[in-house]
Amino acid sequence: MARDPRYDVLFEPVRIGPKTAKNRFYQVPHTNAMGWRNPHGERVYAAVKAEGGWATVCGEQCSIHPSADTGPFCDTRLWDEGDARQLGALVDAIHAYDALAGIELAHSGFAFGNRMTRETNLAPSALPVLFEWDPVAARAMDLEDIAAVRRWQADAARRAVSIGYDIVYVYAAHAMGLPQHFLSPLTNQRSDEYGGSMENRARLIGEMIETTLEACADRAAVAIRFAVDEMQGSAGITWEREGVFVVEAFAELPDLWDVNVSGWEHDSGSSRFYVEGHQEPYIRFVKQRTTKPVVGVGRYTSPDAMLAAIEGGVVDLIGAARPSIADPFLPKKIEEGRLDDIRECIGCNICVASENTAALLRCTQNPAIGEEWRRGWHPETIEKRGSERQVLIVGAGPAGLECARALGQRGYDLHLVEAESEPGGRVARESRLPGLAAWDRVAAWRRGQIKQLKSIEVITGTRLGAQDVLDYGADTVVIATGAAWRRDGVSHNHRQPIPGVADTPVFTPDDIMAGRHPDGPVVVFDDDHYYMGGVIAELLARDGLAVALACPLPTISHWTAHTLEQERVIARLVELGVELLPNTTLAAIHTEGVELTDLLTGKRIERAGARAVLVASRLPDDALYRELAGDTEWLARAGIATLGRVGDALAPGTIQSAVYAGHRFARELDAPPVGTVPFRVERLALDAGK
């Protein structure tokens, strides 16, 4: 297939200082949870991006000195020549596909607590460390400290150039870069030449750019990543004030302006609260004030939106972090005219949660992410089938769809049978909830890919029993029948059923999604702590019900803090008039209402006439699997050699974990046996004699 000529502009080369990007697709620096701990994994991860057509591939935040330790996270670092040697292979891997390699040099100031190095944090003013409310403070930097930071930046820049980096960054974004801390009136309380006026507060930004330019000596381009607005109103950096001032003051100094908004929760806002291209109103002014190329982000997944951003004079380069994770081959698919093959990011921010929980990078759309080196998984290619198996997959939710798609890509003949009238399972139901429409891409993309595979037959509206499966004629059966929300309230806080639940009608998210709603006041009891409790409360409040949301933790929707949504979730519920009851558990349910307990005081709270919606935990819908697995002779007589279960039918989890489970089964079917550890492990080599 040929590229649509409308998109030719996206593939024009762009000059960036002494370097040239072969097209306008720019993978901006972003965390990948690998860094110094998983250098082999990061190397192959970056190489896949370059192979996929990204003209520029940047690593994550790279610490320039032990006083800029980002622990507990394991971002890259460039403290000495040893770090440079480790990063050299990464640069070579990117260059192998004719892409530019970028490095985001950063001093994080007092953003983190230097938990690993135990060095004293540095800040413009004496203030507490920002990260997780650590009970430690940074010391106010003197002029010698400022000179030292410039020296560390120069040393790191020279190391970066020596190993072949093409673009070297100054970092002033996400509330994690020291130059931003100096610029912001929220964090700069100085009265010397680095404080007070905007000119003084911006001084370090200009000096850091000049220092980096001098160190790179025209052998690499110099970029600044700059948050033009802190989204804190007039108290913080605003694009109209500090943003315009900085860009005008240093317009022609760097070779590239990489601009966004701060903090991370706004820059990488989830699709529940932010639309594609949401940063454009804030960054649009930059191109009007500089002749240098500008890159910006906005979870761009549509080539038409990308084209509009270029032709509308917003940016010169399409920046991407999450879309490049969901589909590392996004540029190549646009270039080859395969738009339907693009795995569009759904903006769920499970990738962000991976970093925030110190876990390996994960993606709901791309199950191969983070496994490129460890398991040898490529996002676009997969080993051909190892046998002539006939496969039956029961259940077309996220696990079943992905398992079918991947097995079909391998060349297996299979039937995918779904009891409901449409494939999609929990994705089809949940994407109809407020703010989650983009999540339907998980099912839609897989349905589209399956249609292209002639070896797959999809059958809907058919519920199979055990005898139906035995009579089907398949020798490999995969059960992907999902899970159901519990009606007894058993979850994190309640290890036993809630008193009265067996004798009183209650509602679960499954009821609400099926259209069975209470007709009076509601208490949503959230012992799941992710998105479902807040979304259900929002839906019922929008329907006009009086809603109280109770949870046993001190904060509402606790786990959404990892996906950068918690503050927005709480604000939305407050706006809708939902009563929030943290530190509150559900003590009993009865026909006259519900009884709550304040966990701080032990006080009982009666809610007369209220109905309970239990957002507790889920149980696998595995009755079919257990019936089949209960008689191995039965299976043998039917010719079923392999019986497996995947996704929520095995162990309920996130949609991401269901997709991953389906993909892994498909990869491992007929694969050679593995050892005790089913993947390669990064191991640190000990220096001899030390």
N, C-alpha and C positions, 0 to 999 in steps of 0.2 A: 504494500500500500504506500501511496505517496503522501507527503505532507501537504496539508491544506495551505495554499499560498498565502492565506490571510495571516498565518503564523510565521511567515518568513522573518519578520522583524525580531522574533524571539531568538532567532539563531544568528543574528548579526554579531560579529566580534565587537568587543568593547575594550578600549585601551584603559588600563589602570596603571598610571605611572609608567615605569619601565617594562611592564608586563601587559600581555593581551589575553583576555578571556575569550575563548572561542565562541561562546554564545552568552546569552543573558541569564542563564540559570545559575544561581549562586547559592550554594548551601552554606548558610551563615553558621558561625560558631554556635554549637549547642551541646549541652551535656549529653553524654551517652553511657554514663555509669561504668566506664571501663578505665580510661586514663592510665595512670602509672601502675595500677594493679593488674590490668589485662592488656598489655601492649600488643600481643599477637591478635587478640580479638579486635582491638581498635584499628589495627593496621588493615585487616581484611575487611572490616566494616567500612572503612573509608574508601578502600579500593573498589568495593562494589558500587558506592555512590559515583565514583569517577567513571567506572564502566557503564553506569546507567545514563551518562550524558551530562552530568553536572560539570560545568566548565570550571567552577571553583569549588573546592571542598575544604572547609575549615574545621579544625578541631575544636574541642571545648575550651573553656576558660583554662588558661595555663599560668600557674603561679610563677612569679619571677624571683621569689625569695622566701625563706622559711617564715618570715613574719607575715606572709600572706598564705598561710595554710588554710585550705578549705575543708579540712576534715570535719565530719566523718566521711565526706565525699572523696572520691579518688580521681579528681580531675588531673590532667597532665601538669607537669612542672618542668621548669627549665632553670634549675638552681645552679647547675654546674655542667661540666663536660660529660659526666656520666648520663645525665638526663638527655643531653644532646645526642649521644650515641643511640639511646633507646628510640628517640623520635626520628632518627635518620631513615630507618626502614619504613616508617609511616609515610614520609615524604616521597620516597622512591615508589611506593605502591600507588600513590596518587598520580605521580608523573608518568607512570607506565601507561596511563590512559589519556595522556595529553591534557591533563587538567592542572590547574593552578592549586597549590597548597597554601592554605592560610593558617596563621597561628594567632590566637587571641591572648597576647601577653597581658597579664593582669596583676595588679596589687589590690587585694580585696579590702584593704584598710581594716575597719572594724566590723565588716559584714559577718565574719565568722570568728570563732573564739580561739583559733590556733590550738585546737585540742590535741593535735598530734605533736607539734613541735614545741609547744608550751612557751613560745616566744610572746612577748608583750605585744598586744595589738596597737596599731598606729591609727590615729584619726586626726582630722583637722582640729577638733576640740575634745576635751576630756568628757567622753560619753560612754554609757554602757554598750557592750557588744550587742549587735542587732539579732544574731541568730539564736532562736529558741529561748530568748529571754535569759541567756546565760548570766549568772550573777558575777560577772567580771566586767571591768571597764578598760577602755583603751586610754592611752596617754596622749595628751595633746602634742602634736609634732612641733619640733622647733625647726629652724632653718637648716640645721645640719641633717635632720631626718629627711626633709624635703630633697636636699641634695643627694642623699643616699638613695632615695627611691628613684630619682632620675638616673643615678649610676647603675642601679640594679636593672632598670628598664633597658639601658644601653647595652649592658653586658648580655642580657637575655636576647636582645635583638641581634647582636653580633653572632651569638651562638645559632640563632634561628637561620640567619643568612648563610652561615657556614655549612649547614646541612641541607640547604637548598630551598628553604621556604620562599615563596613568591610574594606573599602578602603578610605584613607584620602589623599587628594591631596595637593601638592604645585603647584601653577599655574604660569607658565612663558611662556604664549603663546598669540597669537592673538593680540599682542600689547596692551593687557588689563591686564597684570600681572606685578606687580612691579619688580619682579626679572628679567623679560625680559627687562624692562626699564633700569635696571642697566647694563645688559650685552651688550645692543646695543650701538655701537659707535655713533648712531644717537641721542640718548637721554641721554647719560652719558658724561658729560663734567667735571667730577671731577678730582682732582689731588691728592686725598688722597689714603688710602689703598683700597677704593672701586672704584677707577677710573684709567684710563690710560691703563695699560696692560690687556690682556685677563684674566690673573689670578686674578687681582684685580676686574675687572668687573664681573667675574663669582663668586666672593666670596659669595655674598648674596644667590645665588642659593644653594651652598653647606650648608651654615648656616641654611637656611630655611628647607632643607631636614633633617639635624641633629636635629633641633628644633622639627620638627614634629615626627621624630622617637622617640625621648625622651618622648614626650607627649603621644604618642600612646602606648609606653611601650610594644610592641609586642602583643597588643590586637587587632590591626588593621594593615593592610598593608599600606605602604606609597608609593604613586605614585607621579611622577612629570610629569606634562604636559608641554612639552618643544617644542617651535618652533625652529627647527634646521636651518631655513633659513627665513629671512624676505622678500625675493624676491625684494630687493632694490639694488642688485648689491653689489659691494665691499664696498659701503658706510655704509651698515647695516650688520646685522648678516648673515653670509653665512655658509652653512653646511660644506664646506671644511675647514673653519677656526674656528669660534666660536662653530659651531655644533660639530665637531670632538673633539675640546678641552674640552668642557663641558662633553660630554659623557665619554671620556677617564679619565677625572679628577675625576668623581663621578660614574664611571661605576657600582660599586657594592653597592653603598650607598642606593638608593631607592629600594623598592621591585618590582617596575614596572616603565618602561619607556613608557609614552604615548606621541608619537612624531608626529609632523605635521609641516606644513609651515605656515607662517604668511604673511599678516593679514588675517582676516576672508574672504575677497574677494578671496583669493587664496586657503585657506583651504577648503572653501565651494563654490568653483567656480561652476558656472552653467554648465549644459551639453552643452550649446551653445558654450562654450569656453574650457571646460575641459573634458577629457575622464575618464572613470572608471580606478581607480588605478593611477591617474596622479601624486600622491605624492611619488610613489615608488622610483624614481631615487634620491630623496632627503633624504629619510629616510633609504634606504637600508643598509647604513654603520653601523647603530646603533647595530644591532644584532651581528655584527662582533667584537664589542668592549665591550660587556657585556654578562654575563651569566644570567642576570635577564630577565624575560619575557618582550616582546615589543608588544605594540599595536599601530596600525596606521589606518588611515582612507583613503578613496578614492572613496566614493559613490559606494561601492561594492554592487551589486545586483545579480551578477551571482555567483552561487556556484563554478563554474569552476575557475573564477577569484580569489575567496577566497582561493580555494585549491592551486592555483599556488602561491599565496602570502605566504602561509604557507610552502609549499614544496620547494619554491624557496629561503627560508631563509630570507624573508623580515620582517615578523612579526610572533609572536606566537599567537596573538589574533586578530580577525577581528573586528576592531572598526567600529561603524556606528552611525550616527546621523540621517541624512535624510532618509536612507533606513529603519531605524527602525520606523520612522514616517509614511512612506508610507505603510509599512507592519509590525506592531508589532509582527506578528506571522511568520515572515520570517524563524527563526531557526526551529520552529516546522514543518513548511511545508517542509523544506529540510529533516528534520529527518524522516518525514512520507512519503517521496517520492512524494510529491505533488508540483513539481516544477512549473507546469503550473498554479498553484493557487497563486503564489507569485505576489503581487502587486508591481512591480518594480518602484522605484523612477525615476521620469523623469528629475530631476535636474532643475526644473523651478525656484526653490528658492522662491516660494510663502510662504513657511514656514519661511524663513529668513525675508521676507517682513512683516510677521505678527509681528515679534519682532521689526523690525525697525519702524513700525507704531504704536507700543504699542497696538496691537490688539490680540485677542485670537488666539492661534495657529491654522493654517490652512494648508491643504494639498490638492493638486489637485487629487491625487490618493485615498486618504483615507478621505472620508467625515466625518467619525466618530471622527476624531482626535480633541481633545479639548472638545468633547461633552460626554466623557465617564461618568463623574459625573453629569454634568449640565443637560443633556437630557437623561442620562441613556443608551447611545448608545454604544454597543460593536462592534468592527470592524469586528468580524467574525460571530456573532449570531444576530438574529433579530426575533421579535415576529412572530408567525405563523399567517396566514391570519385570519381576523375577519369576513369573509363572503364568499359567493360563487360568488362574483362579476366576471363578464366577462369584461376584460379591453382592451381598444384599446389605444395605444400610437402612435401618429402621429409625426414622426421625430426621427431619430436615431443618433442625435448628442450626445455630452457628457451628456446632461441632460436626453435625452430619453433613451440612453443606460443604464445609471445608474438607472434610474427609473424602467426600465424593469428588469434589473438584480436583484435589491432589491425586487421588487414585486414578481418575479419568485422565489427568495429564500424564500419568505414568503408563497409561494404555490399558488399564484393566476394564473389563466389561462389568457393568454393575447396574443395579436397580436401586433407586433412592425412593423409599416409600414414606409418605407423610400422612398422618391421620387427619390433619386439618386441611382446609381447602386451599391454603397457600403455604409455600415453603417459607421458613424464616424463624419459626419457633418463638422463643422469648424476644428476639430482635424485632419481629413483626409486631409483637404486642407492646413492647417497651418504647419503640420509636413513635408511638402514637401519644405518649405522655408529654406533658409540657416541656418544651425545650430540647427534646431528644430526637427530633425528626431526622437529623443528619446521621443518626446511628443506623438507620435503615440501609445505609450504604454497605454495611457488613453483609446483609443478605442480598441486596440488589446486585452487587458486583459478582458475588458467587453464582447467583442465578444466571447472570449474563454469561459468565465463563462456562458454566455447565451446558448452556444451550449450544455452545460452539463445539462441544465434545460429543461425537456421534456414539461413543461407547457407553454413554450414560442415558438411562431412561428414568424420568422422574414421574412418580405416580402420587397424586394427592387425593385427599378425601378417603383414604383407605387405612383402617386400623387393623393391624395384624396381631393375631393371637399366636400362642406357641405352636399350635399345630399348623397354622398358616406358614410360619417360618420353616418348620420342618419339611413341609410339602413344597417349598418354593424351588428347590433344586440348586440352591447356592451352596458352595463349599466353605465360604467365608461370610460370617454374619457379624455385623457391627451394630450394637444397640446404642442409639443416640437419642433417647426418648426424653431427655431433659430432667427437670425437677419441678417440685411444687412448693409453694410457701406453706409452712407449717401453720396449723390452726390451734396448736396447744401453747404457743408462745415460747417454746424452748429455744434458747439461743445463748448469747454470751452471759447475760445476767441471770436468766432463769434456766437452771439446769433440770428443773422438773416442770411439768405443766402448771400453768397459772390456775390457782383455785377458781372453780366455777366454770372453767372454759368448756368442760364437757357438757354442761347443762344449759348453756346460754349461746344463742347465735352470735358469732363473731364474723368479721370480714378480714380478708387477706388481700395483698396486692393482686393476686390472681382474680379475685372477685371484682375489684375495682376496675382492672383492665378489661374484664368481660362485661362491664356495664352494670354490675350489681352494686349499687351504692346505698349507703345508709340514708334515711330520710329525716334525720334529726341531728342534734349535736354529736360531735365525733371526738374521740380521743385516739389519735394515731400514736401507737406505742412503738418507738423505733429502737430495737435492740440489734439492728443490722449495721447502722451507723455510716452507711455509704449514701448513695444518691436516692434510693427508693423511698425512704421515709419522707424526705423533704419534697420529693416530686408528688407523692400521693397526697400529702397535706396541701400542696399548692393546687392540685387538681380539684380536691374537694372544696377548698376555699373559693376557687373560681366558680364552682357550682352553687355557691351561695350558702354553704353549710357553716355553722360555727365550729371551728376546728381548734383543738389543742394538740400540740405535738410534744409528747413526753419522751424523755430518754434517760437512762441511768447514768450517763457520763456527764461531766461538767459542761460540755459543749455540744451543741446540736450538729448533726451530720458530721461527726468527728472525722471520718476518713476522707471527706472531701477536702480537708486541708491539704492533703497530699496531691490532689488534682487542682489545687489553686482556686477552689470554688467556694470554700466554706463561708467566707464573708458575704459573697453575693447570694448564696443560698439563704442565709439568715436574714439579710436585708430584704430579699424577695418575700419571705414569709411574714416579716413584720409589716411590709407594705400591704399585704393582703389581709392583715388582721389576725393572723394565726397566733394563738397564745403559745408561747414557748415555755416548756417546763423541763429544764435540765435537772440533773441530780434527782430524777423522779422515776420510780419504778411502778409497774402495774401490780398491785397487791392482789386484787380479786376482780372477778367479773360476775355480775348477777343480772337478773331480768330488769331490775330497777335502774341500773346504771353500772358504773365502774368505780373501783376504789383504788386510789393511788397512794403511794408512800413517798414522802420527802426523805431522801436518803441522808440528808444532812441533819435533820432534826428528829426523824422518826415519826413525824406527824402524819396522820391519815387524812386524805383529801377525798371527799365524796363528790362524784360527778353524776348527779341524778339525771336519769333519762338519756345519758350518753351511750353511744355504741362504740365498741372497740374495734379498731383496725390494727391487726397485729403484723408489724413488719419485723419479723423475728429472724428465722433462718429457713433454709429450704432442705427438703428431703429428696433424694434421687427418686425419680420415677423408674425404678429398676425391677418391677415385678416380672416383666417379660424376660429380662435377663436371668433373674433368679430361677424362674420356672425352667428355662432352657438349660441353665448350667447345673440344675439339680440332678440330671440323669445323663451321664456321659455316654452310656450305651445307647440311649435314645438319640443323641447327637450323632454317634458313629453310624447308626443304621440309616440316618438321613443323609449321610455323606458330608456332614459339617465338620471340617477339620479345624477351623479356627472360629472361636466365639469371643468377641471382645465388646467392651463398652467404653464410650468416650464422653468427655465433657461433663455436663451436670448430671448425667445418668450414672457416672462413676463417683464424682465428688463435686457438689455445687461450688461454683466460684464466679469469677467475673466473666463477661463475654469474651474478653481476651484469652482467659485460660481455657475456655471451651474451644475457641478457634485453634489455639495451640495444640490442645489434646487431639483434635481431629486431624490436624496436619501431621502431628508426630506419628499417629497410628499409620497414616498413609505412607509416610517416609519409611517406617520400619517394617512394613509388611514384606516378607520374603527377603529382608536384608540380612547380611551375615551377622552371626551372634556377636555381641559386644562383651567386654569384660565387666568387672565389678562396677566400675565407673562408666556410665554410658556416654561420656563426652571427654574431650581433651581438657586437661587442667593446666592453667597457668601456674608455673612454679618459679619462685625466686632462686637464682643461682647464688651460692655463697662464694664470696671472694676467698681464694686459697690463702691460708695463713693469717686471716684477719678475724 
